[in-house]
Amino acid sequence: MQIKMSSESSDILHYMNILKKAELDHLAQIMTERKSRLLQEIREVLVRTGDERYARLAGEVADMGDESVADLLSDVSHAEVARDVNEVRDIVAAEHRITTGRYGVCINCGASIGYERLAAYPTAKRCFECQQNHEKTHAPAARPSL
């Protein structure tokens, strides 16, 4: 994938000073391919959940066990779609940061996000240190479990 940049960010290497063009192109290609796979998975789950077999199973439950299975299938499908949609949103945001010349720059401190981190997590928007701090300060409340 060739990166198209706005006129304001035509020299992304100079602006970010961390990624080589080949590295940036590689990361952009990974995200493009992942987004394509996610969108396909979303379509498949939506088609599958709209499938009459699942609707019949949910509508013709014979006992509490069957009803629980039908509810579980529905819940899992909704969770899969929500997870995939959130990941697509992260990819779209990362693509926007590429075009504006802000990709690879921490949104909190402005430091460079290393290629190793971006290669492992191409949609990263924080450097490792800021991400650790964010997770500590924005961790969801613990839920009691059985």
N, C-alpha and C positions, 0 to 999 in steps of 0.2 A: 504494500500500500504506500503510495506516495502521499506525504503530508502536504496539505494546502494550508498556508498560513496567511493571516491577514497582513495588510501592508505594514501595520504597526509592529508585527512580530516576524518580519521577513528573515531576520537573522537570529533564529532561535538558539543557535550555538553560542553566539555572543551574549544573548540575554540571559540564558540559564547557566552557561558555562559549566555544565556537568555532563550532558549527554552528547555523544557523537550522533551525527545524522543517521548512521546505520543502526545504532542502538534505538533511537527514537522511532525510526521506521519499523524496526522489529517489534517493539512494544505496541505500536499502533496496529500492526498486523495481527498480533496476538489478541488484542482487544476487539478488533473487527470480527475475527473468526469466532471468538467467544460470544460476542453479541449475537451473531448469526445463529449459533447453536442454541443460545438461550431463547431467542425468539421462536425458533422451531420447537423447542421443548414446551414453551408456553402454548403455542398453537395446538400441539399434540395433547396436552393435558386438558385444554378447554374442549377439544373435540371428544376426548375420552370421557370427560365428566358429563358432556352432553349426550353421550351414547345411551340409547334406550335401555341397555342391560343394567346400567347403574341406576337409572331412574326406576326401573322395575324392581330392582333389588331393594331400593329404599322404600318403594311404595307397597311392596308385597311382603314385608317382613312377617315371619311367622311367630317369632318369639323375641325375647329381649336380646339374646345372643346375636341373632340376625340383624336386629336394629342397631346394635353396637357396631357390628362390622360395617354396615352401611354408613353409619355416622363417621366411623374412622376413615373409610375410603374417601368420603367427602372432605373431611378435615385435612387429610394428607394432601389431597389434590389442591385445596385452597392454599395450604402452607407452601407447597411447591411453587405455585404461581406467584405468591407474594415474594418468596425468596428470589425467584428468577427476575421478577420485575424490579426489585431493589438493586440487583446486580446490574441489570441493563441501565438503570438510572445512573449508577456509579460509573459505568463505562461511558455513557453520554457526557457526563460531567468531566471525565478525564479527557475525552476528545475535545471538549470545549476548552479545557486548559491548554491542550496542545495548540489549538488554533490561535489562542490569545497569548501564547508564549509563557504561560504560568505552570505548565506541566513540569513536574520534578522539583517544584518549589513548595516548601511547607506552607500551608495556609495559616499556621499559627505564628511561627517565628521567622519565616522567610528564608530559612536555610535550605541548602540543596538536599534533595532526597536522593540517596545513592542509587546507582544502577542496580546493585544487588537487590535492594529492597523493591525497586520497581519491577525487576525481572520476576521476583517471587509474588508480587502483588501489584500488578500494573496500574490499578486504580488508586493507589495510595495517594492521599492528599496531605499527609503529615509525615515529618521525619520520624524516625524510630522513637526518639526521646519524647517528642510531643504526643505521639500516639500512646505511649505508655502512660503519660500524665493524663491524657484524655480518658483512657480506659479506667484509670483509678478514680477520677473525679466524676465521671459520668456513667459509672457502672450501674446496671439496673439493680433495684432492691432485691435482696434475696427472698425467694419464696419458700415457705415451708413445704416440705415434701414428706411423703410417707416412708 
